[in-house]
Amino acid sequence: MTLMLEAAGIPPLISRRVTPPTWLVVALACAGQFLVVLDVSVVNVALPSMRTDLGLSASGLQWVVNAYAIAFAGFMLLGGRAGDLYGRKRMFLVGLCLFTLASLGGGLAQEGWQLLLARAVQGLGAAVLAPSTLTLLTAAVPEGPARARAIATWTAVGAGGGAAGGLVGGVLVDTLSWRWVLLINVPVGAVVLAGSLRWLTESRTGDGRRLDLPGALLVTAGLATLAYGISQTEAEGWTAAATLVPLAVGLALVGAFLAVEARTAAPLMPLGLFRLRSVASANTAMFLSGSAMFCMWFFMTLYAQNVLGYSPLGAGLALVPSSLAVVLGSKLAPRYLPTLGARNVAVLGALVAAAGFAWQSTMTADGGYLTSIMFPGILMMLGAGLSATPLAALATSGAASSDAGLVSGLVNTSRTMGGSLGLAVMSTIAAARTARTGDGVGAEALTEGYALAFRAGTGVLLGGAVLMLLWLPRRISPSPAK
């Protein structure tokens, strides 16, 4: 009918839905990922102001960060599988709505418990939203160089969100108030939501299956309990009952989850995925890389403020070159993938980052900006960008399209859990070294603790580089259609 109308010179009365430009889908997915990662770090510089305004205790202040991180890590796999079964666009929108509304609630909070509840709901929204960002992107871009470039952009935006947290938070707290580190998400979220409703197309591959509720409950409870146990290590230590009990319970719940998944007909996470070399090796490497890289921003900010005397805004500005370096590394990686292969680019990135960590471990209490912050920071983040892009591409390759959301959730879970565990371990190492100096509040003592944490990070990255070289596939394998 449309052809007949066109032949007669009459425009068709019913317009067909226009496929959105690929760049627009990538931009919307990356915007969602930026919001999710930004809120992991943006509140750090606002914590003192939050404590003064809401009368939070020291433990309550810690939970401003942990409530988000635990909900984020605990519900990630559930969010990824829900996207596969019920629609990636639908879950993207649900997660974004939850995240935006919780940001509004947190920014308007008048009591400490209101802020903590809002942060937990933010984490839940992020867990539903984050897996869909990568799945929508990979569904919109066919495998090959174009997808590698799109994943590089997603990686750069995600890493840039974490890097920009200190700077954005510093500017907002200094010029407005702590409330705006949360309220800023509201207009941005509304714009992304409107664009997503208009331009994103729905996709799902659930073929009528129902969500594996027992598996979802077990893995969510297990990961959340593990994350809680990890969060207790800094305050209670690794041998305290408050740490050991939740870690043991979390491991038991994860073990029960694996037992259930091995027997159920429609598992939340098919264990056969881990027989895929690309999925198993890339997620392990992502876990190790995240355990070191998350620590970089934390300790660099503390070193700049507690030792060198920078203001929160000054510390954020000092790390701008590092933020640009991670974006540069992420954009350079696709250029080397065709010639060097994904494995070698990931190994190269890990080695460059390890060199930066080793340099940073030579920091002194009277260090200069160029040699104690800028240049080692650039190396660390350039390497992070180079390795993250091929690892994300490898982790999502080889799996069937019906598992795309789940595999995307695994990528984010590996990185988040690696970062949480790494930060807990490194914080314990740094605090123990500082305490042994006999002057736990002096600049020299703090510097020694931070330096030891960076030396430990160097070892983790070198070990990760060896693992990548031996285990990662050399190149990205195509995903089977299913």
Secondary structure, DSSP 4 states (H G I P E B T S, - for coil): -HHHHHHTT---SSPPPPPPPHHHHHHHHHHHHHHHHHHHHTTGGGHHHHHHHHT--HHHHHHHHHHHHHHHHHTHHHHHHHHHHH-HHHHHHHHHHHHHHHHHHHHT--SHHHHHHHHHHHHHHHHHHHHHHHHHHHHHS-TTHHHHHHHHHHHHHHHHHHHHHHHHHHHHHHHT-TTHHHHTHHHHHHHHHHHHHHH-------TTPPP-HHHHHHHHHHHHHHHHHHHHHHHH-SSSHHHHHHHHHHHHHHHHHHHHHHH-SS-SS-GGGGGSHHHHHHHHHHHHHHHHHHHHHHHHHHIIIIIS---HHHHHHHTHHHHHHHHHHHHHHHHHHHHH-HHHHHHHHHHHHHHHHHHHTT--TT--HIIIIIHHHHHHHHHHHHHHHHHHHHHTSSS-GGGHHHHHHHHHHHHHHHHHHHHHHHHHHHHHHHHHTT-TTSHHHHHHHHHHHHHHHHHHHHHHHHHHHHHS-SSPPPPPP-
